[in-house]
Amino acid sequence: MRVKKYVAMMMTVVLVENKRVKTLKNLMKPLKNQAKTPVKRLVKTLKTQAKTLKNLPKTLMSQVKTVKDRVKTLINLMKHLLKRRVKNQRSNQWRQRRLNSMKTKKEMIKVTGWKQMTVIMIKAEIMMIKILKVTVTKIMKKNRRWLKMKQL
C-alpha cells in the first residue's frame, strides 16, 4: 500500500470544525490506548457491526455522530495499517495483486488480517474524501521529523 501517502495524509489534513482549525495530530492523542487493539479483533468488530462489507463504511460512519469521532475512527484504522504493513516488498506486491484480483465482494469478506484491513482502508480513504471534505496541505515543519521516522 501507499504508506507514505497515508502518513502524509494523517499529518497534513486540516479539519475545520466550529470555526476552529485542528490538525489530526491533536486528534490522535486520545487514540493511544485504542490503537493497541489487535487487528483481528478490530476487523471482527467491524464485521459484526456491518452485515456485509458493502454496508461497512456507511454503517461505520452512521454510528459515530460528530465529525471529530469520524476522524478518530479513520485515524485508528490508518494507525493499524501502518503497524501491520509488511517490509518485504515481494510479499507486499503479492498481497496487492491478490487485492486487485478480487472480483466479488464475497471474496473480500474471505480475506483476513492485513489484507482485509487494506480493503477497509481503501474504503475509509474514499469515505474521508467524500464525507469530511478534507483539505490536504503542505507538511508542517513540526511534523517533518515525525514523518521521516515513520516512512521507509
N, C-alpha and C positions, 0 to 999 in steps of 0.2 A: 504494500500500500504506500501511498504518498505520505510518509511520516512527516517529512519536512513541512508539507503543506498544512497538515493538521496542527503541528506545533505552532507554525506562524499564525494560523487562524485563531488558535487558542489565545495567543498573547496579543494579537493586534485588533481583534474585533471589539468595537466600542458599542456599548448598549446605552441608548438614551431612554431613560425611564423617569417620569415625573420631573422633567426638566433638569435631571441630574445625569451627568455622564460618568459611567463606571466602566472600568476595564475588567476583563474577565479574570485578571489575576486577583483582584479583590474579591470576586465572587467565588474563587476557588478555595479560599481559606477555610470555610466550614466543611469542605469536602474531604479533609484529610482522613477522617475516620471512615467515611463512606467508601473511599477508594480502596480500602483493604478487603472489600467484599470479593470473594472468589468469582471468577468469570462465569464458571458453570452455574453457580447459584444465581448470579445476576441474569443470565440467559434464561434459566428455568423460571425465574420470577416474571420476566418479560413475557415468556411464552404462556404462562398461566393467566396473566393479565389480559393478553390478547388471544382471541380464539384462533385466529390464523395470522400468519406473517403478513398477509395483505393488510390487515387492520392494525398492525402493530404500531406504526407511527401515529396514526390518528388516535388510537386508544391511549397510547402513552401520553400524548400531548393533552388529551382531554382531561386526564386525571390531575394534572398539575395546572393550577388556575393562573397564577401570576407569571409574568414574563421572566422574573428572576428564577423561579423554580424550573421553568423550561430550560433556561441556560444552564442551571446546575445539573439537570439531567443529562444534557448533551455533553457537558464537560466531563461528567463522570464516565460516560461511555468512551470519550476520547482518551482519558487517562488510562483506562483499561486497555485500549488498543495500543497505546504507546508502551505499556508494560509487557504486553503479550506479543509484541512484534518479534519476528524471527530474524536473527542476524545472518543466518545462512541464506545467501542470495538464491541459490538453486531451489531450496525448499520454499522460499518466498515466491519465486516465479511459478513453481508448481501449483501452489495454493491459488495464485492469481488466475492461472489458466483454468483451474477447477471452478473458480467462481464465474469466470467468463463463459464456461461451457454449460453451466446450469441453464436448462431451458424452462423448466416448470417451477412453480412456487413450492410444490411438494418436495422437490429436490433440495430447495433452500432450507426447508424445515429439517431435513435429514442431516444436514451439515452441522457439526458440533464444534464447540470450543472456539479456537481462534477464528476459524473460517466463518462460523455463524456470527461471531462478534463483528467481523468485517462487513457482512451483509447488513447488519443492523446499523453500522456506522455509515454505510453508503446512504441508507435511508435517512439517517439522522442528519447527515450533511445537507441533503436536499430539503429536509424539514426546516433546518435552521435558516437556510436561504429564503425559503418561502414565507414562513410564519414570522420569524423575528425581524426580517428585513435588515440584516446586519450590514455593516459597512466595514470593509477591510481597509485598514490604513497602514502607514509605514510603521515598521517596528521601532518602538521607543528605545532610547539609549539604555534605560534601566533594564530592559528585558533582553538585550542582546547577549549579555553574558550567560543568562539562563538558557537562551536558545542554543548557544554554541555547545553547552554542556549536554543538552538533550539529543541533538541531532548528530548523526554519524556521517 
